[in-house]
Amino acid sequence: MQNTHNRLIQVKEMVHGPVNLGLLPYKKLKTIVINEIDNTRVPFLRGILTRSLLEAGLKFEEAFELATVLRDELSETQEISSDELRQRVSLLLSGLGDEETQDHYRIPAVVLARIQVVSLSGTVSAFSRGRHARYLQSSGMKAERAEQITALIHDQLLASGVSSITTCQLGYLTYLCLQQEASKKAAKRYLVWSEFQRSARPLLLLICGTVGSGKSTIATEVAHLLEIVRIQSTDMLREVMRMMMPKKLLPVLHSSSFNAWKTLPIQDMQDREKEQLVAQGYRSQVDLLAVPCEAVLQRAVEESVPIILEGVHAHPDLMNLVPDDTDAIMVHVTLAVLKSRELKSRLRGRGVEVPQRRAKRYLNRFESIWALQTFLLTEADRCDVPIITNSDKEKAIVQIIHHVNYKLSKYFLSRPEVVFGPVVEELREQVGSTAWLEIVPFLSH
């Protein structure tokens, strides 16, 4: 880092004369960077420049040092154009002798064009490849394939000189691209998801499963892809109820779901099967938690916001608590780990990653945990709830999203004209074709 600092100082002295290494006077105002193309004025920020240099290939120490040197150099400069700023950075990079990094830094100034996306309300934002790919994943496409389709569309728009596009045009173009470059099924799922997104109807997704089946992890990943900001754990609801109800009053509430049967006043306990006892104890907890679970779901319906309710207590019967006259769309899945060795391994992993979760306690009661999963799978089968095997996280996530899309398809007709509006007919008349590659050039006019 010291060598980098000295080389940067030498470059500055060559260009601007001797460098004063003393403390700079305090300044309230930052240097303003003027971008004449975007007509913007923003303050120069060392952190932003550091990140750009990191993306160009510099190590953090070098990037931070260069950004610091340039900040000091601009301490007396009130305004600077973005082009001049880039030239100064390139000059400092050339002094480091790293031509490859210098080339990578210069490239964005030449080829990084911005495509503006105009929403139905008139809001303008930059085309985000990450957001577009995630939207494709929301409709059930795998991450790698979604990124490929997004890159294909983005590069074609740039090559055709498209600088602005409406959300309806982009949506219809994406639909045609999926239809012609991926599959008709993928295009149909995208259409269903797009229509649902425009409907403002709340999605209530319930994810059930035994201890260690991956409910919380899967729920978090699915929520990210579907842009659901509310996730409610039934374990957390139980914890709240425990604070309100003392153990002496409701001992079954203060036990684990797979161990609750031990607190029940069953006279002939010795004569019953272990599986039957585990199921009875679990149902006792589910009945108690039905009230707060119903309140959570009702609140989501009233506010018309999507939510994921995850936990061992997210029993299929909870779906009956939401009135039929609401516009909410209910979806339920049950996660399962079908190999006992794999489930034990997951429980051991809990002890390593989160010691507070006491993996040893779970392993000592593994027989009860396995019996509980057997009951949950039986209940899922009885209620026609799909069972998702969670041996591969990515595959399980895709399967859940596919099931969500399947449920949505029962509520939406999903025709391009309905989803994307007049733009569909307009482009058909202008282009005379539905080939997405032929439509793109017309969007530049």
N, C-alpha and C positions, 0 to 999 in steps of 0.2 A: 504494500500500500504506500510505503514511504517513497519507493521508486516511482510509482505512478504520480505521486504528489510533486516530486522534484521535476519530472518530465513535463507536467502541466505548467509548472511555474516557468520552466525554460521557454515553452511555447509562448506563454503570455509576454515574457520579457522581449522575445523576438518581435512580437507584433505591437505591443503597447509600451515597451520600456520597462524599467525596473519595477518590481512589485513590492508594495508596502505590506509587510507581514504583520503589522500592528493591528490592534482592534479597530474595526470600522465604527464610525459614529452611528448611533441609534437612529433608525429611520422608521417613521410610522407608515409611510406609503410604499407599496411594492411597485416594481416595474410592471407596466401594463403592456401585454402582448396583443397586438392588433392583427386580426386575421381579416384581410380585405375581401377574401372570397366569401366567407360566411358572414362578414360584417359583424364580427364579435370583438369585444374587448374584455380580456380576462387577465388577472394578475399572474406574474411569473411565479411558479411554484417549484421548488427544488424537488419535492417528492414526485411530482408528475414527470419531470425530466428524468429523474432516476429510474422510474419505471420504464420509460421509453428506451433508455439506454440498456436496461436489463433485457428488454425484448429484442434489442438489436444484437445482443450477444456479450455484453460486458459483464464481468463479475460485479457483485454488489459493491464491494469496496471501491472498485474503480469507477463505477457509475456514480456512486454517492460523492466521491472526491471530485469528479469532473463537474457534477451539478453544483457542488459547493463553490468551486473555483469560478464558474460562470455566474453564479448568484452574486459573488463578491465583485466580479468584474462589472456587473450591471447595477451596482449599488447606487451610482449617481445618475443612472439613466431612467428617465421618467416613462418613456414609451419606446417600443421597438416592434418592428413588423415580424410576423411569424417567419417570413422568408429570411430576414436578416438573422433572426435567432437561430434558425437551422444552419445557416452558413457559419455562424460562430461555433456552434457545437461541432460541425464537421471539421473546422480548423483545429479545434482541440483534439478531436479524434485522430486527425492526421498526424499530430505531434506524438501520439502514442504508438504510431507505426502499425496500427491494426486496420489494414485496408478492408478486410472482410466485414468487420463491424461497421466501418464507415459506409460501406456500400449498403448494408442492411438498414442503416439509419436513414440513408438518402432515399431509398426506394419508396417509402410511404409518401414522400412529398410528390412523387411522380404518378404512382399508380393507385394510391389509396383514395378512390372516389367514394363519396357518400351517396347512398340512395335514400331519399326521403320517403317515408311511408305516411300517408295521410289517412287518418281514421274517419269514421262516419260523422263524428262530431267536429271534424276539422283540425284535430290535434295532429301536429307534425312531429315525427320522431325518426331517428336513423334506423335503417334496416339492421336488425340484430341477428346475426347468424346463429348465435347461441339460443336466443329465444325462439327463432323459427324452427330449429332442430328439436328443441324441447317440445314445441307444439306438435311436431310430427310424432314424437315419442308418446305424447298424451293420447294420440289416436291409435297407439299400439305398435309403432315401428321400433325396431331395435336401434340403440344409440348410434352404432357405426353406420348403419344404412341411412338413418335420419340425417346424419352429418353429410353424407355423400349427396343426398338429394338436395339439401340446403345449399351446398357448395355449387352444385350443378346449376340451380336456379340463379343464385347470386352472381356467378361468373357470367352467365348468359345475359343477365340484365346489364352488367357492366360493359360487356363486349358490344352490346347493342346501343350503348349510350343512354340508357334509361336513368334519369336522375330523380324522378319522382313517380310514385305509384300509389294507388289507393289500396286500402286493406281488402276491398272486394276484388280488385284486379289481381292482387297478390294471391288471395285465397283461391280464386278460380284458376289462376295459372298453376298454382301448387297442385290443385286437384287434377288438372290435365296432365301435369308432369308425372304424378304418381300413377295415374291410369296408364300412361304410355311407357314409363321408365321402370315402374315397380310392378304393381298388379292392380287389377280392378278391385280386389278385396281391400287393399291398402287405401285406395282412393275412396271407396265407400265408407270405410271407418273414419277417414279424415273428414268426409262430408257430414257424417253423423255427429262427430265431435264438434265441428264448426257450428252446426245448427244448434246444438245444445248450448254452446258458449254464448250464442246470441239470444237464448231464451230466458236467461236469468232465473231459471228454475234451480232450486237447491238440490245438491246431490248428498245423500246420507249414506256413507260407506261404512259398513260394520265389518271388522276383521276379528275373528275369533281364533282361538288356538290354545293349546296347553302351555305350561311353563317351558321356555326354551325353544319354542317353535319359530321365533323370529318376528313376532307381531309388531313390536315397537320399531324395529329396524325397517321392516317392509312398509309399515304405515308412514314413516318419515320419508322414505324414498318415493312412494306413490304420491304423497301429498306434495312433494316438490315438483314432480312431473305434471300433476293435475292442477298445480297452483292452488292448493287448498291450504289455507293458513290456520285452520282450527283442527287440532288433534286432541281428542280427549281420551285419557286412559281410564279404564274402569278400576284399575288398582288405585288410582288417585282418588276417585270417588269413594271407594271403600275406606281409604285412609281418612277422608273427611268425616265419614259416618262413624268411624272408630273414635274420633275426637268427641263426637256428640253422644255416642252410646257407650256407656262403661262396659267393661268385659263381664262383670257380674250379671248385667242385664241381658246382654246378647253375646254370649261366648262364641257362638258360631261365626259372628262377624269378625272376631279377633283371631281367627285361625286362617291358615292357608287354604285355598280352594280345594286342594287335593287332600287336605287333612281335616276339613271341617266336620266330617262325619263323627270324629271322636268326641265332639262336644254335644252331640244330639242325645236326647233322652230316649234311646232305643232299648227296650227291654230285652228283646231277643237278638241282640247284636251278634252273639257267638254263633247263632244259627244261620246267619245271612252270609251271602257271598261278598268277598271284598269289593268286587266291582259294583255291586248293588249299594253298598255302604258309601263308597266314594261318590257315586252318582247322587245319592240322597243328600249328602252333605253339600255337594256343589249346588244342587237345585235350591237348597235352603238359602245359600248366599245369593244366588241369582235373583230369587224372589225379593230379598231385602234391597238389592241394588237396582231393581227395576224402577223404583221411584226416581232416584237421581238420574238414571240413564234416560228415562222418559223426559225429564225436565230438560236435559241437555239437547235431546233431539227436537223437542217442541220449540225450544228457543231458536235453534237453527232454522226451523221451518218458519217461525214468526219473522225472523230477520232476513229470510231468504238467502242464507249463506251456506256454502257446502261445508261438510264436517266429516271427519273420520273418527269413529268410536272404536277403539281397539282394546282388547283385553280378553282374558279367559271368560269374563262374565257377559261378553257380547253375544248372548245366545240368540238363535233365530227368532224366538218368541218375542223379542224386543220389537221386531218389525210390525207386530200387531198393535203396538202402542201408538203408532202414528196414524191419525185419522185418514180415512180414504179420500176425504174431500179436499185434501191439500194438493198442491202441485209438486210436492217433493218426490224425488226419484230415489227409491230405496234399493241398495245393493248390498248383498251379504256374501262373504266368503269365509271359509275355515281353512286355516293353515295346518299342515301336518308334517311331521318328520317320521317317516314310516319305518326307519331302521333304529332299533333300540341303541345300538352302538353309537350311531351318529348323534342321537339325542343326548346320550350320556356325555359325549365329547363336547357338545355345546354347553352343557351344564358345568362341566369342568372349566371351560373357557370363561364362564362368568366369574369364577373365582379368581382367575388370573387378571382379567380386564377390570372387573369391578368387585373388589374383595368384600364390600359391604353386602353383596347379594348372597353371600354364604353358600357357595356351591356345594360344600360338604353336606349341608342340611338337605339340599335337593337330592343329592346322590343317595343319601341314606333312606330317602323315601321315594326312590325311583319307581318302585312297584306301584305306588299310589298314583304317581304322575302318569305312568303309562296307562293305568286303568282309567284315569280321567280322560286322556286323549281318546281311548277307545270309545268312551261314552260320547264325547264331543263329535267324533266321526259318525257314530250311529245317529245322533240327533241331526247332524247335517244331512245325512242321507234321508232321514225321515222327512225333513223339511225342504228337500230338493235344493239344498245349498251346495254349490260347487266346492269340492275339496282341492286345495292347491298344495301340491307337494313342494316343500321348501328345502330341497336339497341343493338347488342352484338359485341363488338370490335373484340374478338378472332374469332368469327364465320365469321365476315366480312372479316378479313384478309385471312382466309382459303379459302373463296369463291373467293376472288380476285386471289389468287395463283392458284386455280383450273382453273380459266378462263385463266390465263396466260399459264398454262400447256396445256389447250385445244387448244389455238391458236398455241402453239409451235408444237403440234402433227400434225398440217397440213403441217409442213415443214420438219419433220424428220420421217424416217421410223422406227427408234428405234428398231433395232435387236441387241441382246447381242453381236453377232460376230462383228458387225459394231462398236458398242460403246466401247467394252472392248478388241477387237483385238484377237490375236492368243491364249491368255491365256484361252479363253473359250473352244476351241477344245482340248488344251493340258490337261486341267483338266478333261474333259470328257473322254479322252483316258486313263489317269492315274487312275482315280477313277472308271470309268464305271458307274457313277451315277450323277444325278444332285441334290441329296439331300445335302443341304448346311452343315449339321452336319457331313456328311461323307467326305466332301471335306476338312474341316478345318484341320484334322490331316496331310494331305498331304502337307499343306503349311508350316509345320515345318521342312520339309526335305530340 
